[in-house]
Every structure is written in C-alpha cells, then in structure tokens.
Amino acid sequence: MTPEEKFNLIKRNTVEIVTEDELKKLFKEKKKPAVYLGTAITGRPHLGYFLWVLKLADFLKAGFKVKLLLADFHGALDGTPWDLLEKRFKYYEKVIPLMFKAIGADIKNFEMVKGSKFQKNADYFYDVLRVSTQTSINDCKRAAAEVVKFGDNPKLAGLIYPIMQMLDEEYLGVDIQYGGLDQRKILMFARENHPKIGYKPRIEVMTPLIPGLIGKKMSASDPKSKIDLLDDEKTVQNKIKSAYCKEGVIEENGVLAFLEHVIMVIKQDQNKKFTIERPEKWGGNLTYKTHLELEKDYKAKQLHPLDLKIALAKEINLLLKPFQDKKTELEKLSKAAYACPSTTAKQ
C-alpha cells in the first residue's frame, strides 16, 4: 500500500483530520506509526461502537500499531463507581475483540491497554500536576463539556479528565489519537498544551457521531436509542422496526446513518452488495453497491422504510452472531459489571 493509498484509507468516513499534511508526512517518514482510541468504561458497549471499530480496522490495514485504551480511571472520573471498575473492564475486555471478529479484521497489531496500568505511574502524575499549572479551570471545563457529565454540582474529576486524556497520547507512545467528533475540544486541548510541557502535539483524527434509533445521538444511557451487543434476534428486529425512519427523510435518520457508516463500509470492504428482499408484487429485490445509490432511492420514496428496516435487522443480527455464541458468559460478566453499586463503594 502506497502512502497515498494509506492516507485515503484513513481519511474515508472522517469529518476532520488535524492536520492532513502532518498525516501525509507521517506516512512518508515512519514505517509503522501508532494510533490510539480511548473508551471510558462507563455504559454497556453497543452497536454504535462498530463505527470506531471499523476505523481502527482501517488503521490496521494501513500498517499501524493500534492501541485501544480501556480507560478505567476515566470511567471513574465520569461517574462509574470505583468498586465496579474492574468488572466493567473485564466486560469490555471480552466484547471488544468479538467486534473485530464480527467484521473479519486482522488484529495481530492490535493491543488493549488498561488505563490504570500506566496512569498510576509517578511520572504520569507529575505531568498531571504540571499541566494543571499551565491551564485554567475554564479551559478544562470547556474541553470536557461534550464528553463529561458535569451535572448541576460538577465534581473536580471532570476537570482532570481532559488533562489525563491529553497525557495518554504521550504515555502510550502514539503518533495519532482517534476519536468521535464529540472529542474535538479535548483533542485540540491536547495539541495546544503538549508543547507547554515539552511534548510534541499529535495528529488528531475524528469520525462523525451517528444518530440513534430515535433520531438523536446514539447513547448507552438510553436503551431506546441503541442496540445492545447482547440483544437477541427478536429484540433487534423490534428495535429496528420501531426506529425513527420517516419515508423520504434523510436527516437525523439513525437507520440510514448506521447503514452508511457501518453496514455499507463492511460490504464495500468485502466487495459485496447490500440486498433488500421484496416480493415480486412490490417490485422484487433491490441491490445497492453504494450508500449514495440507496439514499437516492430512499429520498425519492422508491424504497419503503419497512423494507429497509427488515434488511438492516438481518444484517445486524449477522453482525451480532459472535456475541450470541458466547451470550451466557457475556451476560454473567455484564450482570456483575452493571449491578447497582454497593453502599460501601469509594466515591
């Protein structure tokens, strides 16, 4: 793969790269660069996680060392009870590799890193203090505003969050941090503050946020907005059937968004088409090679929402098969990880 081909692969389905010139230069100068994505172990992983799993798979294809930070301390900073951190870590540790398996990704250059393994390091804590003398309360709050749940009585923890995320780039030894567009303020906070303590700014890559099933951002805290990785076939079918998907309307359509950013990407990589099965009396089957073709028909009302939903539910259930195969084990881990916190938990 040439540097240009690698660049185009990383750029696909992104909304911003800061900066593209730095990324092109990286491909020319470094044979095996490194990238990381951090996910705080808060809510239960859901179907929307496939968007970033696919992008990490792109990085793997482009020859990157890929690190997934399972950020247990960040989870605590954002409200996860301390006595559940280890249990949630174990759940994430089990389900994330299955997501890569579901899309057929080669993960020999993929590594999961537990945040607390290096964030308790004395040098790391020293740097947290150094950054805290270089930045203001307002800067930290603004950086974390779209990521941390501050609430009416904000905790100091939320202000520490962006400082630690910034330092993770340095201590993980990566060239790039990748995240969703909601991470942008923290990523720019990192680029601004790294030089102040003698570290180089990293390249920041961002992908879009996709609407959930109710037309809003997909959220682990709203079961109606997303499909859980452990949902069975019937549950998936029912959730998709009741999803917001107004005929002819593209905007805020979570069904179309998931098709565009996940299913059609998988089909493209496998050189397959997306098929919608219909009786002959309703025009017979429809096949699509690109999302643009599908979107055009949908906008013209040549494709009915129900037909689209039935086809999507079928694809999702195929994607979730690795989880159904291990459902008993995963449900046991999930039940422990998302139990009510004990009254004796350290807060």
Stockholm file with secondary structure:
# STOCKHOLM 1.0

chainA/1-347         MTPEEKFNLIKRNTVEIVTEDELKKLFKEKKKPAVYLGTAITGRPHLGYFLWVLKLADFLKAGFKVKLLLADFHGALDGTPWDLLEKRFKYYEKVIPLMFKAIGADIKNFEMVKGSKFQKNADYFYDVLRVSTQTSINDCKRAAAEVVKFGDNPKLAGLIYPIMQMLDEEYLGVDIQYGGLDQRKILMFARENHPKIGYKPRIEVMTPLIPGLIGKKMSASDPKSKIDLLDDEKTVQNKIKSAYCKEGVIEENGVLAFLEHVIMVIKQDQNKKFTIERPEKWGGNLTYKTHLELEKDYKAKQLHPLDLKIALAKEINLLLKPFQDKKTELEKLSKAAYACPSTTAKQ
#=GR chainA/1-347 SS CCHHHHHHHHHTTCSEEETHHHHHHHHHHCSSCEEEEEEESCSCCBTTHHHHHHHHHHHHHTTCEEEEEEEHHHHHHTTCCGGGHHHHHHHHHHHHHHHHHHTTCCCTTEEEEEHHHHHTSHHHHHHHHHHHTTSCHHHHHHHHTTTSCCCSSCCTHHHHHHHHHHHHHHHTTCSEEEEEGGGHHHHHHHHHHGGGGTCCCCEEEEECCCBCTTSSBCCTTCGGGSCBTTCCHHHHHHHHHTSCCCTTCCTTCHHHHHIIIIIHHHHHHTTCCEEECCCGGGTCCEEESSHHHHHHHHHTTCSCHHHHHHHHHHHHHHHTHHHHHTHHHHHHHHHHHTSCCCTTCCC
#=GC SS_cons         CCHHHHHHHHHTTCSEEETHHHHHHHHHHCSSCEEEEEEESCSCCBTTHHHHHHHHHHHHHTTCEEEEEEEHHHHHHTTCCGGGHHHHHHHHHHHHHHHHHHTTCCCTTEEEEEHHHHHTSHHHHHHHHHHHTTSCHHHHHHHHTTTSCCCSSCCTHHHHHHHHHHHHHHHTTCSEEEEEGGGHHHHHHHHHHGGGGTCCCCEEEEECCCBCTTSSBCCTTCGGGSCBTTCCHHHHHHHHHTSCCCTTCCTTCHHHHHIIIIIHHHHHHTTCCEEECCCGGGTCCEEESSHHHHHHHHHTTCSCHHHHHHHHHHHHHHHTHHHHHTHHHHHHHHHHHTSCCCTTCCC
//
